[in-house]
Amino acid sequence: MNDTPPDVLARVGPDDEGRRLDAFVGGLDEVGSRAEAQRLIRSGRVMVDGHPRPKRYTLSEGETVRARPAPPPRSDLVPEHVPIDVVYEDEHLLVVDKPAGVVTHPSAGHESGTLVHGLLDRAIAGGDDPARPGIVHRLDRDTSGLLVVARSPRAHRRLQSALRRREIDRRYLALVHGEPPPALTIDRPISRDPRSRRRMSSRAGVGREAVTHLRLEEQIGAFALVRARLETGRTHQIRVHLEAEGFPVAGDPVYGGRGDPLRIGRQFLHAASLSFAHPETGEQIAVQSPLPRDLDEALERARRLADEA
């Protein structure tokens, strides 16, 4: 099977007169970004009227640009049986309901049994990392719920672009300690905790922008069920933000700090809904996932404890 994408031919029109070559090529749907265009130009995969040109070359109307997109990176990963519920599927993408305990993609210490291994036989594709084909965003190992996976490089580029533009709506249910207000927006940068590589931190006031919107769903005695909407998507973002505000996620072994009185065995965090515009058709895709059994049972235990108090 030949995985090399076909060459792309584009004629420079009057509106593109005077544009830089890298900007023009980066705007081609099959290339997708200026950075990728520059990589192609550097590697001699872009021609203007049959001649290589530098990235700063100024285009003239009527010229023909030929770009040869790079073939997708080859992966040595082997499909494995990993129990995953696919809740939406078409030729361009999948939406899966990841169970807790499954790592999203291979990494140090997790070379097998990942979500990627379980989806390899479903033709997932896209991205520059052969260990993460099709992965648009990820969930922590012990966070359950919904995530979208691409099945083509173009769908992957478009979905990642939508994610950067904050056009993919991701909402989570979390059971937390304490009594949060009815609504709360947490705007705290997140960076790696200098004291522990296992943790992220928002206390230093430095790092990448991170914004989480919270809404109280139910106060349950000493616990509260909240719905969190991600505006950004940093590592451990919801868990870090809730800890910083004094409402740590119940059962969280890293950021909880209050043990596991409900005997959950993991953080009570579930990606409950996901909505976005389809990268090819523009149709709105909206999917929901109910709480898995372990979290539903923990929620009932919290309610019983509140009734007995």
N, C-alpha and C positions, 0 to 999 in steps of 0.2 A: 504493500500500500504506500503510495506517495503522499506524504504529509506536507510537502512543500507548497505554500500558497502560491497562486498564480500572480504574475506581474500585474501591476496596476498602471494604466495609462491615463493621463489627465492632460487636457489641453488648457493652456493659460488663457483665460478670458479677459475682457476689458476690466472687470472688477478686481482682477488679481495682478494687473500691471503694476510693477514696482515692488511687489511683495518679495520678501526674502525666501529663498528656496526652502529652508528648514521649516518656516511657518506654513508655507503652502503644502509641503509634504505631510507635515504633522496634522494638517486639517483633513487629510484624506481619511475616510472612514476605515480603510484597511490598515492604516498605520496607527492613528489614534492619539498621538501625542508628539509634541515638538522634540522631547528627549529621545523618543524612538526614532524620529526622523533624522536627528543628528547622528545617532548610531548607524543608521543605514547609509547616510552620506559618507561617514568616516570609513565604512567598510566597502565603499565602492558599489553600493547597491542602488544608487540613484543616478540617472542620466537625464540631461536636458538636451534634446535634439541629438541624442546619441553620444554626448560628451559628458564626462564627470565634471561637476562644478562644486565649489566650496559651499558651505552652509549659508554664507552671507551673500551668495550670488543673487542679484536682483533680476527678477523674471520680467520678460516682455510678452505682450499679447501675441498669441499665435504659436509660442513655443510648446513643445510636447515634453512632458515629464514622465519618465518611466521609473517606477519604484519596484524593487523586488523585496517584498516583506521577508523577514528572516523566518526560517522554518521554526516550528515550536520546539522547545527543548525536549530532548528525549529522556524518558523516565525508565528506570530499572525496577520500578515498583511492580509487585505482583498482586492481582486481585485476591481478596480474602473474604470469607463470610463474616460480615459484621452486621448484626441486626439493626436495621435502620428503616424507619417508616418514611416513605416518599409520599408527600401530601399533594404535590403538584409536579407535573412533568410535561414537557413538550420537547421539540427538537433543539431548542436553544438553551434551556435551563432546567434545573430541578429545585424544588424547595423540599427540604428534608426536616424531619423532627428528630433531632439528635438525642439519644438517651444519655443520662448522666453516666459518667465513667468512661466515655469514649472521647479520645483526643481527636481534635479536628484534623490535623495533618501530621505527618512524621516529623519528629524533632529528636534532639538528644534524649535518650532514655525511652523513646516511644517510636521504635523503628517498625512496628507492626501493629495490627489491630486498630488502626485509626479509621476515621470517617472516610478519608481518601481511599484507603485500601478497600473499604466496603463499596465504594462507588466507581471504582476503576472500570468495571464491566458495563457501566452505563455511559461510557464515552464522555466523561467530563474532560474539559480542556480549557486552556487559557491561562495567561500569566507567564512570567519569566522563570519561575521556580519549578523544576521538574518534580519536586517533592510535594508541590501544592497545586496540581492541575485543577483549574476551575474554581479554586477557593476565592470567594469575594470578600468574606468576612469570617470571623471565627467565634467560637464559644469556648469558655474554659472547660476543662475536662469534666468537672462535676457540676456544670451548669447545663440544664436540659433545654430543649426547645428548638425553635425554627431558625434555619439559615438557608441562604440561597447559594447555589453552586452553578457555574456556567458550563455549557457544553460546547462552546466554540470560543476562539480567541476574540472575535468581535463582540459577542455577548459579554464576555469577561471585561473587555475594555469599557463597554458602555455601562455595565453595572458598577464597576469601580468608579467611573466618572460620576455616576449618580450618587454613589456613597460619599464621594468627596464633596459634592454639592449639597449634601444633606437632604437628598430626595428619597432616601429609603427610610421608611418609618419603622422603627424597631421598638417594641414595648415589652417590658418584663414585669412579672409579678415577683415580689420579694416579701418575705415575712421578716420583720426587723424587731429588735428590742427597742422599747421606749414608746414615747407618744409624740410622733411627728405632727407638724401642723397639717391642715387640710391640703395645702399646696406649697411646694417649695422648689425653687430652682437653685441648683448647686453649680457654681461657676468657680472651679478651682483647678489650676494646672496640675498635671500629673507627671511625675518622673520616677525613675528607679530609686527605691529606697537605698541610700548610701550604706546603711547598716546591714541590709539583707538583700541579696540578689533575688530572693524568692518573692519579695514584696515590692509593690509600687507605693508611692507616697504623694500626698497633696499638701503636706505640712510645710515643706520648704518654700512654697510660694514660687517655685520655678518649675519649668517643664513645658509640656505641650498643652495647648488649650483643651479643656475638657468641661462639658456642660451636660448636666443631667436634670431633667424635669421630673418631679415627684408629685403624685396625687394619692391622698389617703383613701383607701377603699374600705377599710374596716379596722376599728380599734378593738383588740381582743385582749383585755386585761393588760398584762405587762408587754404584750406583743402588738404589732400592727401589720396589717396587710397593705402594702403600697404597690402602686403601679408606677414604673419608671420608664420614661421615654428618653432614649439617647439622642442627643444632638450631635455629639462626636462619638468616637468609638475607640477609646484608649484601653490598653490592657488593664483588666480588673476594674474598669471605671466605676461601675455601680457599687461594687464592694468597697472600693477605696473612698468614694464620696460619702457613702452612708456611714462608714466608720468615722470619717472626719467630722460629720455633723452630729455624732453621738447616737446614731441609730444603726448599729452594726447588724448585718444580716444574720439571722438565726442559723446556728449550726456551722457557720463559716470557720474552718480550722485555722485560717491565716489571719483574717481581719475581724473575726467575731469577738474573741477575748472574753466570752462569758460561758464557755463550755457548750454543751449540747443538751439542755434540759428536756427538749422534745424528742430526743433520740432520733434525729433525722439522719445522721451519718454523712451529711454533706451540707453545703450552703443551700438555703431555701431561696433559689433563684432560678426562674424559668422564663425563657424567651417565648412569650405567649402569643404575640401577634407580629405580623410582618406584612407591609404593603409597599408597593413600588410600581412604577410604570414599566411594562414589558419592554426590554431593550430593542426589540424588533418591531412590534406592532403598536406600542404606546398604550395598549390596554392596561387598565389598572388591575394588578394582581393583589389580592388580599387574602391572607390565610391566618387561621388561628389554631392554637394548640391548647387543649385543656391541661390542667395540672396533672402530672403523672401520679401514679398511685401513692408513691412514698411521700410526696409533698401534700397530697390531699389528706392522707391519714395524719400527717403531722399537724396540719391545719385543724383537723377535728380534735386532736389532743389539746391544742392550744385553746380551743373553744371550751372544751370540758374543764380545763384548768381555770379558765376565767369564770365559768359558772360556779365552780366550787369555792372560789375565793370569797 
